[in-house]
Amino acid sequence: MMRFMTHLFQAQPTPAGGGLLAFAPMIFIFVIFYFLLIAPMRKKQKKTQEMLSKLKKGDEVVTGGGLFGRIAALDEERGFVVLQIADNVKVKVLRSAVAGLAAEGEPPAPPSP
């Protein structure tokens, strides 16, 4: 009986269950995060960069702060645009402050009867 008890108390080393198999849940979580968070964010960032590079004089834009205006001038060297927000009112903003084209953000006006 004592021999049986001694055998039970001896710790047997458990074999590793496969190194890659132990990290499978972490890898699975990373893949989910990539497809749900990282990939769409990269796609949106690429689209925004493309839009900013195609800005030209006369485009109607909206800034991150909510200002609507028409581009009066572009300065490629310093990276800013001059927006005309009203008659005789011009504002200088960074190109990166432009959130998008105003036509994309505004719903179409309803037709007048």
Secondary structure as GFF3:
##gff-version 3
##sequence-region A 1 113
A	DSSP	alpha_helix	2	9	.	.	.	ID=ss1
A	DSSP	alpha_helix	19	22	.	.	.	ID=ss2
A	DSSP	alpha_helix	24	33	.	.	.	ID=ss3
A	DSSP	pi_helix	34	38	.	.	.	ID=ss4
A	DSSP	alpha_helix	39	53	.	.	.	ID=ss5
A	DSSP	beta_strand	60	63	.	.	.	ID=ss6
A	DSSP	beta_strand	68	75	.	.	.	ID=ss7
A	DSSP	beta_strand	80	86	.	.	.	ID=ss8
A	DSSP	beta_strand	89	94	.	.	.	ID=ss9
A	DSSP	three_ten_helix	95	97	.	.	.	ID=ss10
A	DSSP	beta_strand	98	101	.	.	.	ID=ss11
A	DSSP	alpha_helix	102	105	.	.	.	ID=ss12
###
